Amino acid sequence: MRTVDDLVGEGVQDRFVLLRVDLNVPLDGWNITDDGRIQAALPTVRKLLDAGAKLVMTAHLGRPKGGEPPGRDRLMSLSPVVARLGQLLDQRVHLAEDVVGPSAHEKAEALEAGEALVLANVRCDPRETGDAREREELASALAELVPGGAFVSDGFGVVHREQASVVEVARKLPAYAGDLVARETEVLRRLVGDPERPYVVILGGSKVSDKLGVLSNLLPKVDKLLVGGAMCFTFLAAQGHDVGGSKLESDQVDTCRELLTKYADTLVLPTDVVVASEFAADAQTRTVSVSEMPEGWLGLDIGPETVSAFGAALADAATVFWNGPMGVFEMEPFAAGTKGVAEAVASTSAFSVIGGGDSASAIRAAGLDEGRFGHISTGGGASLEFLEGHVLPGIAVLESSHRSARPGEES
């Protein structure tokens, strides 16, 4: 892949650059609760602005149905994100009122060297996620905003999506990988290539069905795979335990039983859990053995005995990958398991990769120094698909662009 450093080396002074970033941050009303993805975008953004580019950024927020004006539902507006980006850059960042309409054209044309514009939430245009013809149409419209420009892909959280601002636009303009995409790709290739051993994977989250692909692909390759989160209860049921009112995927029990039989020496399950009378922060709670779950109570976190066992499994690890919280960490009574595992990962000398999403948020919520981890990914879904062995279209198009490009020609 050609990188943003290659582009800067070619020269971007007074030149348009279209940058796809991932600014899909969690919001509580109008307030950003975790700005990690904005922070992760800064190195590439600063690099292009410092080199004098006229920077036009495209991003999404939430899941608008498409076609809704971004101002109609304020939670779909990128306004709070743009405000935070401006604070971090210490300069004004312009915001267009539409994706590729009159406002976008007017504001793009007015950009000076070293200035930045963010287009309206790209998913408010239904063509972003439409069929091939619609995506092609939107990609052409985006390219028209940056005449003579280049495209930089730095939204790793969306590179597994066939979307106009991710894939099709990379075929319209000379295409480059931003610092984040290049780093994420390098790290994940290290995990699927020949990782230093022992190699320990920690998987949490809600559903076994969501993680079945990565389970099947990684189990033959890792030394230990630690299972927490709500998904552990389907495995515990497969062991014959009564899981009370805990989340259970009945249709996955047989699959879990087969995995437990085949990988008995690799899979590590909880031995104790924190249970609650109901799904609420003020519910009655207990810590119980997995063989003694009260009828009707819900398992919402792994227990201290399990945290200790997971920590022991991580102690001599040389490579660690973690995706998915160990419990409902957003509620204080059920946060200890996730925090304990995070501290155990941070304490190892292993090359550790945090697979984005809730795991990354949990680390920041726990106040842990991010420098204690080898890499914190911004794309949970993209990371998992990569580790499942899937081709990520947003990466493949950059590699294809590099192979097909010729000096002096557009890709």
SVG drawing of the C-alpha trace seen along z (x, -y; Angstrom):
<svg xmlns="http://www.w3.org/2000/svg" viewBox="-36 -31 45 65">
<polyline fill="none" stroke="black" stroke-width="0.4" points="0.0,0.0 1.1,-3.6 0.9,-5.6 0.2,-9.1 4.0,-9.6 4.3,-8.8 1.6,-11.4 3.2,-14.1 6.5,-13.3 4.9,-13.9 3.7,-17.3 0.2,-18.3 0.7,-22.1 -2.5,-23.8 -3.8,-20.4 -7.1,-18.9 -7.0,-15.7 -10.2,-13.6 -9.6,-11.8 -11.9,-9.0 -11.8,-8.9 -13.7,-7.0 -15.2,-9.6 -18.1,-7.3 -17.7,-8.0 -20.2,-7.2 -22.4,-10.0 -24.5,-10.7 -26.9,-13.2 -24.6,-15.9 -21.5,-14.9 -18.8,-12.6 -18.1,-9.9 -15.0,-8.4 -13.0,-10.4 -10.5,-7.6 -11.3,-7.4 -10.9,-11.2 -7.5,-11.0 -6.5,-8.1 -7.3,-10.2 -5.0,-13.1 -1.6,-11.9 -2.8,-11.6 -4.9,-14.8 -2.0,-16.8 0.4,-15.4 -1.7,-16.5 -2.6,-19.9 1.0,-20.6 2.0,-19.8 -0.4,-22.4 -3.3,-20.3 -6.8,-21.5 -8.3,-18.7 -11.9,-17.5 -12.9,-14.8 -15.7,-12.3 -17.0,-10.3 -20.2,-8.7 -21.9,-8.8 -24.4,-6.3 -26.8,-4.4 -29.0,-6.9 -31.5,-5.2 -30.2,-7.2 -31.7,-10.2 -32.4,-12.0 -31.0,-15.5 -28.3,-15.4 -29.8,-18.3 -33.2,-16.6 -31.9,-14.2 -29.2,-16.0 -27.7,-12.7 -26.8,-12.1 -24.9,-15.4 -21.2,-15.5 -21.2,-18.9 -20.0,-17.7 -17.3,-15.6 -16.1,-18.5 -16.0,-20.7 -13.8,-18.2 -11.6,-17.8 -11.1,-21.5 -10.1,-21.6 -7.5,-18.9 -6.1,-20.5 -6.2,-24.0 -7.8,-25.4 -11.2,-25.8 -12.6,-22.9 -15.4,-23.7 -18.6,-21.6 -20.7,-21.2 -24.5,-21.0 -24.7,-18.3 -22.6,-15.4 -22.0,-16.4 -24.5,-19.3 -24.2,-23.1 -22.8,-23.6 -20.1,-20.9 -19.0,-22.5 -19.1,-26.0 -17.0,-25.2 -14.6,-23.0 -13.9,-25.7 -13.3,-28.2 -10.6,-26.1 -7.1,-27.6 -3.9,-25.5 -3.8,-23.9 -7.5,-24.2 -10.0,-21.4 -13.6,-20.7 -15.8,-17.8 -18.7,-16.8 -22.0,-16.0 -22.6,-12.4 -21.9,-10.4 -24.4,-7.7 -27.2,-10.3 -26.7,-9.8 -28.3,-6.4 -25.9,-5.8 -23.1,-5.3 -24.4,-1.8 -26.5,-1.3 -26.0,1.0 -22.9,0.9 -24.4,-1.7 -25.4,-4.0 -22.1,-3.7 -20.3,-4.5 -22.4,-7.6 -21.7,-8.9 -18.0,-8.2 -17.9,-10.3 -19.6,-13.1 -17.1,-12.9 -14.2,-13.0 -15.7,-16.1 -15.3,-17.9 -11.5,-17.6 -10.5,-18.4 -6.9,-17.2 -6.8,-15.7 -6.0,-12.4 -7.7,-10.0 -6.4,-8.9 -8.1,-6.0 -7.7,-6.2 -11.0,-4.9 -9.9,-1.4 -13.3,-0.8 -15.0,-0.8 -12.5,1.0 -14.5,4.2 -17.5,2.4 -18.3,2.2 -19.2,-1.5 -18.8,-4.4 -16.5,-6.5 -14.3,-3.5 -14.0,-1.4 -15.4,-3.1 -13.8,-6.5 -10.4,-4.8 -10.9,-3.8 -11.6,-7.4 -8.6,-9.1 -4.9,-8.2 -5.3,-6.3 -3.2,-6.0 -3.4,-4.5 -3.3,-6.8 -1.1,-6.2 -3.9,-4.4 -4.9,-2.0 -1.3,-1.2 -0.5,-0.5 -3.7,1.5 -3.0,3.7 0.7,4.2 -0.4,5.3 -3.1,7.7 -0.9,9.3 1.6,9.9 -1.2,11.8 -2.2,14.0 1.3,14.6 3.9,16.0 3.1,14.5 5.6,14.9 4.4,17.6 2.8,18.3 -0.1,16.6 -3.2,16.0 -6.5,14.7 -9.3,13.2 -12.8,13.1 -15.8,11.5 -19.0,9.8 -22.5,10.9 -22.9,13.7 -21.0,16.8 -22.6,16.5 -20.9,13.1 -17.5,14.7 -17.9,18.1 -15.8,17.3 -12.9,15.9 -13.1,18.8 -12.9,21.4 -10.0,19.6 -8.0,18.9 -8.4,22.0 -6.1,24.1 -3.4,21.3 -3.4,20.1 -2.0,21.6 -4.9,20.4 -8.3,18.8 -10.0,17.3 -13.8,16.8 -15.7,14.2 -18.7,11.9 -22.2,13.1 -21.0,15.5 -19.4,17.7 -22.8,18.8 -23.5,20.7 -20.1,22.5 -21.0,23.2 -24.4,24.6 -22.5,26.9 -20.5,28.1 -23.8,29.0 -24.1,26.1 -27.5,24.4 -26.9,20.8 -30.0,19.4 -31.4,16.4 -28.2,15.5 -28.0,14.8 -28.0,18.1 -27.8,19.0 -29.5,22.4 -28.8,23.0 -25.1,22.7 -24.8,25.1 -23.9,28.1 -21.3,26.1 -19.7,25.0 -19.7,28.6 -17.9,29.6 -15.3,26.9 -14.8,27.8 -14.2,31.4 -11.8,30.6 -9.9,27.8 -10.2,28.9 -6.6,27.9 -6.9,24.5 -10.3,23.1 -10.4,21.6 -13.9,20.8 -14.9,18.9 -15.2,20.8 -17.0,18.1 -19.3,15.3 -21.1,12.2 -24.8,12.7 -27.7,10.2 -31.4,10.5 -32.1,8.2 -30.3,6.2 -29.8,3.0 -26.9,1.2 -28.8,1.3 -29.8,5.0 -28.9,7.5 -25.6,9.2 -23.6,12.3 -20.4,14.0 -21.0,17.7 -19.4,20.7 -20.6,21.5 -22.0,24.7 -24.2,22.9 -26.0,20.2 -29.3,19.2 -32.4,19.9 -33.5,16.9 -30.5,14.7 -28.4,13.3 -24.6,13.6 -23.2,10.2 -19.5,10.4 -16.7,12.9 -15.7,13.4 -12.4,12.7 -11.3,16.4 -11.7,16.3 -9.8,13.0 -7.0,14.5 -7.0,17.6 -7.0,15.5 -4.2,13.4 -2.2,16.6 -2.8,17.7 -1.6,14.3 1.5,14.0 4.0,15.7 2.2,14.7 4.4,13.3 1.4,12.2 -2.1,11.2 -5.2,10.3 -8.3,9.1 -11.7,8.4 -14.9,7.9 -15.5,7.0 -15.8,9.6 -19.1,8.2 -21.4,5.3 -18.6,2.9 -20.7,-0.2 -22.4,0.6 -20.0,0.4 -21.1,3.6 -20.1,5.6 -17.0,3.7 -14.4,5.5 -13.9,8.5 -13.1,6.3 -10.9,4.0 -9.0,6.9 -8.3,8.5 -7.3,5.2 -4.8,4.7 -3.5,8.3 -2.9,7.6 -1.2,4.3 1.1,6.0 2.5,8.5 5.6,8.0 3.6,9.4 2.9,7.6 -0.8,6.9 -3.5,5.9 -6.8,4.6 -9.4,5.3 -11.3,2.0 -14.9,1.3 -16.0,1.8 -12.6,3.3 -10.8,0.0 -13.5,-2.0 -13.2,0.1 -9.5,-0.5 -10.0,-4.2 -12.9,-4.1 -10.6,-2.2 -8.0,-5.0 -5.2,-2.7 -2.3,-4.2 -2.7,-3.3 1.0,-3.2 1.0,0.1 -0.6,1.9 1.1,2.7 -1.8,1.5 -5.4,0.4 -7.4,0.9 -10.2,-1.5 -12.1,1.2 -13.5,4.1 -15.5,5.6 -12.7,5.0 -10.2,6.6 -12.3,9.7 -13.0,10.1 -9.3,9.8 -8.5,12.5 -11.2,14.7 -9.3,14.6 -11.6,12.4 -10.5,10.1 -11.2,6.5 -12.5,4.6 -11.1,1.2 -7.6,2.7 -7.8,4.8 -8.7,1.7 -5.6,-0.2 -3.4,2.7 -4.9,3.0 -4.5,-0.8 -0.8,-0.5 -0.2,2.4 -2.1,0.7 -0.8,-2.9 2.0,-4.2 4.1,-7.3 2.2,-10.4 -1.0,-8.5 -4.1,-8.3 -5.0,-5.0"/>
</svg>
